Amino acid sequence: MQDKFNLDDCIYGNIHLAVVEAVTNAIIHGNHMDINKNVILKSEVNSSSITFIVKDQGSGFDETSIPDPTLPENKEKLNGRGVFLIKKLADKVSFNENGTELQMIFHLS
């Protein structure tokens, strides 16, 4: 992908980590590792951005209820940084109304 779309290393790294985090969250937290449930990954590319959509078949969640991993009481926890990282790496992040679908937009310039 990096060569095909002529992405610089920083943008490619951000995309790679954010997509891996989103898919991992969908598998583990969304679908609860149920092998009978699917995770759908879609992408759209235009001249100015790349959009990824990750959708799971779970019951959803409220993204505003995720504890802030930068607070002192959360810094030692082993989990809970995925959505925080995704929001820092992507240029725009949005969830559907029940939290089963995540959209990430990365600007190419």
C-alpha positions in Angstrom: 0.0 0.0 0.0 2.8 2.4 0.9 4.3 2.2 -2.6 1.0 2.0 -4.5 -0.2 5.3 -3.0 3.2 6.9 -2.5 2.6 7.4 1.2 5.4 8.8 3.4 6.6 6.7 6.2 4.8 8.6 8.9 1.3 8.4 7.3 1.9 4.8 6.5 2.9 4.0 10.1 -0.2 5.9 11.4 -2.5 4.0 9.1 -1.0 0.6 9.8 -1.1 1.0 13.6 -4.6 2.5 13.6 -6.1 -0.2 11.3 -4.5 -3.0 13.3 -5.9 -1.5 16.6 -9.3 -1.1 15.1 -9.5 -4.6 13.7 -8.1 -6.1 16.9 -10.7 -4.2 19.0 -13.5 -5.4 16.7 -12.3 -9.0 17.1 -11.7 -9.0 20.8 -14.1 -6.4 22.3 -16.8 -6.3 19.6 -17.2 -9.9 18.6 -15.7 -11.3 21.8 -13.5 -13.6 19.7 -16.6 -15.5 18.4 -15.4 -17.4 15.3 -19.0 -17.2 13.9 -18.9 -13.4 13.8 -17.2 -11.4 11.1 -15.2 -8.1 11.0 -15.7 -6.1 7.9 -12.8 -3.8 6.7 -13.5 -1.4 3.9 -11.3 1.3 2.4 -11.9 4.3 0.1 -9.1 6.2 -1.5 -9.3 9.6 -3.3 -6.7 12.2 -4.2 -6.6 13.8 -0.7 -7.4 11.0 1.8 -7.8 7.3 2.7 -10.8 6.2 4.7 -11.1 2.9 6.5 -14.3 1.5 8.0 -14.2 -1.3 10.5 -17.5 -3.0 11.4 -18.0 -5.8 13.9 -21.1 -7.9 14.8 -21.0 -7.2 18.5 -23.6 -5.4 20.6 -21.7 -2.1 20.5 -20.4 0.3 23.1 -20.4 3.9 24.1 -17.0 5.4 23.1 -17.5 8.2 25.6 -17.5 5.7 28.4 -13.9 4.6 27.8 -11.6 5.7 30.6 -8.9 8.2 29.7 -5.6 6.2 29.6 -3.5 9.3 30.4 -5.0 9.7 33.8 -2.7 8.5 36.7 -5.1 5.8 37.8 -5.1 4.3 34.3 -1.4 4.5 33.3 -0.5 1.1 34.8 -3.4 -0.7 33.1 -2.4 -3.1 30.4 -5.5 -2.4 28.2 -7.6 0.5 27.2 -5.4 2.5 24.8 -6.7 1.4 21.5 -9.3 4.0 20.8 -7.1 6.7 22.3 -4.3 5.7 19.9 -6.7 5.6 16.9 -7.9 9.1 17.7 -4.3 10.4 17.9 -3.2 8.7 14.7 -6.1 9.4 12.4 -7.1 12.8 11.2 -10.8 12.1 11.8 -12.5 9.3 13.8 -16.2 8.7 14.1 -18.3 5.8 15.5 -21.8 4.9 14.4 -24.7 5.4 16.9 -24.2 2.0 18.7 -20.4 1.7 18.4 -20.2 -1.3 16.1 -18.7 0.7 13.2 -15.6 2.9 13.2 -14.6 5.3 10.4 -11.0 6.6 10.2 -9.9 9.2 7.8 -6.2 9.9 7.0 -5.3 13.0 4.9 -2.6 12.3 2.4 -1.0 15.8 2.4 
